Amino acid sequence: MSRMDDINNVIEELQVDMNKFYEKGNKAAGTRARKHLMNLKNLAHEIRQEIQAKKNAM
């Protein structure tokens, strides 16, 4: 399950930066957190397309 690993990696990175932003007030961590969220959104979109293509091929 490579895709699950990809999702988990993005979420782990996101958690680190979210903690730095909310708990320590690190503005750069907020920027990185937004980037991770965008990566997660794009990854979810790719996975949705793969699932739909596989479903249609069945």
Backbone torsions as a table, in degrees:
resi	resn	phi	psi	omega
1	MET	NA	73.3	-179.3
2	SER	-62.5	-37.3	-178.1
3	ARG	-65.5	-38.7	177.7
4	MET	-64.6	-38.2	176.7
5	ASP	-63.2	-40.7	178.0
6	ASP	-61.3	-45.8	179.6
7	ILE	-62.4	-46.2	-179.3
8	ASN	-62.2	-39.0	179.0
9	ASN	-63.8	-44.1	179.3
10	VAL	-64.0	-41.3	-179.2
11	ILE	-66.1	-39.6	178.5
12	GLU	-62.5	-44.3	178.0
13	GLU	-64.0	-39.4	179.1
14	LEU	-62.4	-43.4	-179.6
15	GLN	-59.6	-42.7	-179.5
16	VAL	-61.0	-49.1	-177.3
17	ASP	-71.5	-32.9	177.0
18	MET	-64.9	-41.5	177.6
19	ASN	-63.0	-43.5	178.8
20	LYS	-62.4	-39.2	-177.8
21	PHE	-71.5	-50.6	-174.4
22	TYR	-77.2	-36.1	-176.2
23	GLU	-89.6	-34.0	-175.2
24	LYS	-110.0	-8.1	178.5
25	GLY	72.9	24.6	-178.6
26	ASN	-78.5	109.9	-176.4
27	LYS	-65.9	-37.6	179.5
28	ALA	-63.6	-33.7	177.8
29	ALA	-66.5	-32.8	176.2
30	GLY	-63.9	-40.8	177.3
31	THR	-64.0	-44.1	178.6
32	ARG	-64.7	-37.7	179.3
33	ALA	-62.8	-41.9	178.1
34	ARG	-63.2	-38.2	178.3
35	LYS	-64.1	-42.7	178.7
36	HIS	-63.6	-39.1	178.7
37	LEU	-64.0	-39.7	177.6
38	MET	-66.2	-40.1	176.9
39	ASN	-62.4	-39.8	178.3
40	LEU	-64.6	-41.7	178.0
41	LYS	-61.7	-46.5	-179.3
42	ASN	-65.6	-39.3	178.4
43	LEU	-64.4	-42.6	178.2
44	ALA	-62.2	-39.9	178.8
45	HIS	-63.4	-43.7	178.4
46	GLU	-61.3	-43.0	-179.0
47	ILE	-66.2	-40.7	177.7
48	ARG	-59.6	-41.8	179.0
49	GLN	-65.8	-41.1	178.1
50	GLU	-62.6	-43.2	-179.9
51	ILE	-63.5	-44.7	-179.7
52	GLN	-63.0	-42.0	179.4
53	ALA	-63.9	-41.8	179.5
54	LYS	-67.1	-39.3	178.9
55	LYS	-63.5	-42.1	179.9
56	ASN	-69.7	-27.1	-180.0
57	ALA	-77.2	-16.2	-178.4
58	MET	-74.2	NA	NA
